[in-house]
C-alpha cells in the first residue's frame, strides 16, 4: 500500500512538472543566433572598413541597424542609401557585441520611398544650405543651428559659426568645396569638423553620439555633409588666410565614397574605421 502511494505521488509530481514546462514560453533566438543562407530587406548605408570588426556597410531595417554587410562579388557602394533585398550567408562578426554579418551574394533594389525622408535647410545666418532627415527636430539661436532626436533634450548635430585665426590640427577634409579638418574625441566619440568659409571665420559641424548603436546617426551626419552648399562659393579660394596648420597640401581620398587619387599617387589611409586617407606620390 505504501509503495502504491509513493508511485502515485511521483506520477503527480511528474505531471505537474510537464505542465509547467509546457507553459513556459521559449525565447525567440536573436539575429546573432541565426546563421546560414538568408535574405533581409532594408536600406544599405556605408560605414567604412574597420580593423576590429567585419563589414563595410550596415543594413537598416525599419530605421535600426540589424546587420553588417560585406561582399567579394557585389559592389555595395553602388547601393548606398537605397532600399533593397539582400541575399547571402549570415555569419558571426569578430565579437558577439557586433551585429552579425551578411556575406552578400546579390542585391535587388525595391521601388519604394526611402526610409529616411530628407528636408532641405537654408540657413542665411551661416550662409549655407544642406539636407537633413525630416524626423530631426531643429532649433536655431543666433548663428547656431542644432538638431535633436524626437523626445531628446541633448542635441545630436550642431552647426555654428566661429571666428578663429587658423584651423586646429586634424585630418584634412573637404565639405561643400571648402577645405577643413576633422577631429574625433576618443573619450566621447564626438566628431568636429572645422570648415573654412571666409577670412578668420570657420563653420563648425559637430556630431554628438547617442544611444547604444551610434553608427546610423554618424552615417546620417556624414550623408548630410555631402549635401552642404555654401551661399557664396567665390568667397573661398585656395589662398584663403584662414588655413590649416598642416604644413603640406593634401588631397583627401578613400572613405565611404571611395574617392580615388590622381594618377601617380596612392591613398595613405589615416583612419581605418572610416577608410579616409590622403593622397601621396608613388
C-alpha positions as CSV (number, residue, x, y, z in Angstrom):
1,X,0.0,0.0,0.0
2,X,2.8,2.4,0.9
3,X,4.6,1.6,-2.4
4,X,1.4,2.4,-4.4
5,X,1.1,5.8,-2.6
6,X,4.6,6.7,-3.4
7,X,4.2,5.8,-7.1
8,X,1.0,7.9,-7.2
9,X,2.8,10.9,-5.7
10,X,5.7,10.6,-8.1
11,X,3.3,10.4,-11.1
12,X,1.5,13.5,-9.8
13,X,4.8,15.4,-9.4
14,X,5.9,14.4,-12.9
15,X,2.6,15.5,-14.4
16,X,2.9,18.9,-12.7
17,X,6.5,19.4,-13.9
18,X,5.5,18.6,-17.5
19,X,2.6,21.1,-17.4
20,X,5.0,23.7,-16.0
21,X,7.4,23.1,-18.8
22,X,4.7,23.3,-21.5
23,X,3.5,26.6,-20.0
24,X,7.0,28.2,-20.3
25,X,7.5,30.4,-23.4
26,X,10.6,29.5,-25.3
27,X,12.5,32.8,-26.0
28,X,12.9,33.6,-29.7
29,X,16.5,33.5,-31.0
30,X,18.3,36.8,-31.6
31,X,19.6,37.7,-35.0
32,X,23.1,36.8,-33.8
33,X,22.0,33.2,-33.4
34,X,20.5,32.8,-36.9
35,X,23.4,31.8,-39.2
36,X,23.2,30.4,-42.7
37,X,21.6,31.4,-46.0
38,X,19.1,34.2,-45.6
39,X,17.5,37.3,-47.1
40,X,16.9,40.7,-45.4
41,X,15.2,43.9,-46.6
42,X,16.4,47.3,-45.6
43,X,18.4,50.4,-46.6
44,X,22.1,50.0,-47.3
45,X,24.3,52.5,-45.6
46,X,28.1,52.9,-45.9
47,X,30.1,52.6,-42.7
48,X,33.7,52.0,-43.8
49,X,36.1,49.2,-43.2
50,X,37.4,48.5,-39.7
51,X,40.3,46.6,-38.2
52,X,38.3,45.4,-35.2
53,X,35.1,44.2,-36.8
54,X,33.8,42.9,-40.1
55,X,31.6,44.7,-42.6
56,X,31.9,47.7,-44.9
57,X,28.2,48.6,-44.8
58,X,25.2,48.5,-42.4
59,X,21.6,47.3,-43.3
60,X,19.0,49.5,-41.7
61,X,15.7,47.6,-41.1
62,X,12.8,49.9,-40.0
63,X,15.4,52.6,-39.3
64,X,17.5,50.4,-37.0
65,X,20.9,48.7,-37.7
66,X,20.4,44.9,-37.9
67,X,23.4,43.5,-39.9
68,X,26.8,44.5,-41.1
69,X,27.3,43.8,-44.8
70,X,30.4,42.7,-46.9
71,X,30.8,41.2,-50.3
72,X,33.6,39.9,-52.6
73,X,31.3,39.8,-55.6
74,X,28.9,42.8,-55.2
75,X,30.0,46.4,-55.2
76,X,27.9,47.6,-52.2
77,X,28.9,51.2,-52.8
78,X,26.6,51.3,-55.8
79,X,23.6,50.7,-53.5
80,X,24.4,53.1,-50.7
81,X,21.3,55.0,-49.5
82,X,19.0,52.7,-51.4
83,X,16.4,50.1,-50.2
84,X,16.7,46.6,-51.4
85,X,16.6,42.9,-50.7
86,X,19.9,41.5,-49.6
87,X,20.7,37.8,-50.2
88,X,23.6,35.9,-48.7
89,X,25.1,34.0,-45.8
90,X,24.7,35.2,-42.3
91,X,27.9,34.7,-40.3
92,X,29.3,35.8,-36.9
93,X,31.2,39.0,-36.6
94,X,34.6,39.3,-34.9
95,X,32.9,39.7,-31.5
96,X,29.5,38.9,-30.1
97,X,28.9,42.6,-29.3
98,X,28.8,43.5,-33.0
99,X,25.9,42.7,-35.3
100,X,26.2,39.6,-37.4
101,X,27.5,39.9,-41.0
102,X,25.7,39.1,-44.2
103,X,28.2,37.9,-46.9
104,X,26.2,39.4,-49.7
105,X,25.7,37.4,-52.9
106,X,23.1,39.7,-54.6
107,X,21.1,42.8,-54.0
108,X,17.7,43.5,-55.6
109,X,16.6,47.2,-55.4
110,X,13.0,48.0,-54.4
111,X,11.0,50.8,-55.9
112,X,9.9,52.4,-52.7
113,X,10.1,55.6,-50.8
114,X,13.4,55.9,-48.8
115,X,13.1,55.1,-45.1
116,X,14.7,58.4,-44.2
117,X,12.8,61.3,-45.7
118,X,15.1,64.4,-46.2
119,X,14.3,68.1,-45.9
120,X,16.4,71.0,-47.2
121,X,17.5,73.6,-44.8
122,X,18.6,77.1,-45.9
123,X,20.5,78.9,-43.1
124,X,21.1,82.6,-44.1
125,X,22.9,83.4,-40.8
126,X,25.5,80.8,-41.7
127,X,25.3,81.4,-45.5
128,X,24.8,77.7,-46.3
129,X,22.2,75.1,-47.1
130,X,22.1,71.3,-46.7
131,X,19.7,68.3,-46.5
132,X,18.9,66.5,-43.2
133,X,16.4,63.9,-42.1
134,X,12.9,65.3,-41.7
135,X,12.5,63.4,-38.4
136,X,15.1,65.5,-36.7
137,X,13.8,68.4,-34.7
138,X,15.7,71.7,-35.3
139,X,16.3,74.8,-33.3
140,X,18.3,77.9,-34.2
141,X,19.6,80.6,-31.9
142,X,21.8,83.3,-33.4
143,X,24.4,81.7,-35.6
144,X,24.0,78.2,-34.1
145,X,21.6,75.6,-35.6
146,X,21.1,72.3,-33.6
147,X,19.2,69.1,-34.3
148,X,17.6,66.8,-31.7
149,X,16.1,63.4,-32.0
150,X,12.5,63.3,-31.1
151,X,11.9,63.3,-27.4
152,X,15.6,64.0,-26.6
153,X,17.0,67.2,-24.9
154,X,20.6,66.7,-25.9
155,X,21.5,67.8,-29.5
156,X,22.8,65.2,-31.9
157,X,24.1,67.7,-34.5
158,X,25.2,71.3,-34.2
159,X,26.2,73.7,-37.0
160,X,27.7,77.1,-35.9
161,X,30.0,79.9,-36.9
162,X,33.3,80.5,-35.1
163,X,35.9,83.2,-35.5
164,X,39.5,81.9,-35.5
165,X,42.9,82.7,-36.9
166,X,43.8,79.2,-38.0
167,X,42.2,75.7,-38.1
168,X,43.4,73.2,-35.5
169,X,45.4,70.2,-36.4
170,X,43.3,67.3,-37.6
171,X,42.5,65.1,-40.6
172,X,42.2,67.1,-43.8
173,X,38.6,67.1,-45.3
174,X,36.6,69.0,-47.8
175,X,32.9,69.9,-47.3
176,X,30.9,71.9,-49.9
177,X,34.1,72.6,-51.9
178,X,35.9,74.1,-48.9
179,X,39.0,72.9,-47.1
180,X,38.8,71.9,-43.4
181,X,39.9,69.5,-40.8
182,X,38.2,66.8,-38.7
183,X,38.8,65.9,-35.1
184,X,37.4,62.9,-33.3
185,X,37.4,62.9,-29.5
186,X,38.3,59.3,-28.4
187,X,36.7,59.5,-25.0
188,X,33.3,60.9,-26.0
189,X,33.2,59.8,-29.7
190,X,32.3,63.3,-30.7
191,X,33.2,64.4,-34.3
192,X,34.0,68.0,-35.0
193,X,34.7,69.4,-38.5
194,X,36.2,72.9,-38.9
195,X,35.5,74.2,-42.4
196,X,37.0,77.5,-43.6
197,X,34.4,79.9,-45.1
198,X,35.9,83.4,-45.2
199,X,38.8,85.2,-43.7
200,X,39.2,84.4,-40.0
201,X,35.9,82.5,-39.9
202,X,35.0,78.8,-39.9
203,X,31.9,76.8,-39.8
204,X,31.8,74.0,-37.2
205,X,29.8,70.8,-37.9
206,X,29.6,68.7,-34.7
207,X,28.2,65.2,-34.2
208,X,27.3,64.1,-30.7
209,X,26.9,60.3,-30.4
210,X,23.8,59.0,-28.7
211,X,22.3,55.6,-27.9
212,X,23.9,52.1,-27.7
213,X,24.4,52.0,-31.5
214,X,25.7,55.4,-32.8
215,X,26.6,54.2,-36.3
216,X,23.4,55.1,-38.1
217,X,23.4,58.7,-36.7
218,X,27.1,59.1,-37.5
219,X,26.4,57.9,-41.1
220,X,23.4,60.3,-41.4
221,X,25.7,63.1,-40.2
222,X,28.3,62.4,-42.9
223,X,25.5,61.9,-45.5
224,X,24.3,65.4,-44.5
225,X,27.8,66.9,-45.0
226,X,27.8,65.6,-48.6
227,X,24.8,67.9,-49.4
228,X,26.3,71.1,-47.9
229,X,26.3,74.1,-50.2
230,X,27.8,77.5,-49.3
231,X,25.9,80.6,-50.4
232,X,29.0,82.3,-51.9
233,X,31.5,79.9,-53.3
234,X,33.5,82.7,-54.9
235,X,34.5,84.0,-51.4
236,X,36.6,80.9,-50.8
237,X,39.9,80.3,-52.6
238,X,43.0,78.1,-52.0
239,X,44.9,81.2,-50.8
240,X,42.4,82.0,-48.1
241,X,44.1,83.4,-45.0
242,X,42.3,81.0,-42.7
243,X,44.3,77.9,-43.3
244,X,45.1,74.6,-41.7
245,X,48.1,74.2,-39.5
246,X,49.1,71.3,-41.8
247,X,52.4,72.2,-43.4
248,X,51.9,70.4,-46.7
249,X,49.0,70.4,-49.3
250,X,46.6,67.4,-49.2
251,X,44.1,65.6,-51.4
252,X,41.5,63.6,-49.4
253,X,40.8,60.1,-50.6
254,X,39.1,56.8,-49.7
255,X,36.2,56.9,-47.2
256,X,32.6,55.6,-47.7
257,X,32.6,57.4,-51.1
258,X,35.7,55.5,-52.2
259,X,37.4,58.7,-53.6
260,X,40.4,57.8,-55.8
261,X,43.7,59.6,-56.0
262,X,45.0,61.2,-59.2
263,X,47.4,59.3,-61.5
264,X,50.8,58.8,-59.9
265,X,49.5,58.9,-56.3
266,X,48.2,56.4,-53.8
267,X,45.8,56.7,-50.9
268,X,47.5,56.5,-47.5
269,X,44.7,55.6,-45.1
270,X,44.8,57.5,-41.8
271,X,41.5,56.4,-40.2
272,X,40.9,52.7,-40.5
273,X,37.4,52.8,-39.1
274,X,36.2,55.1,-41.9
275,X,38.9,54.3,-44.6
276,X,39.6,58.0,-45.1
277,X,43.2,59.0,-46.1
278,X,45.3,61.4,-48.0
279,X,46.9,61.1,-51.5
280,X,50.7,60.7,-51.6
281,X,53.1,60.4,-54.5
282,X,54.1,56.9,-55.5
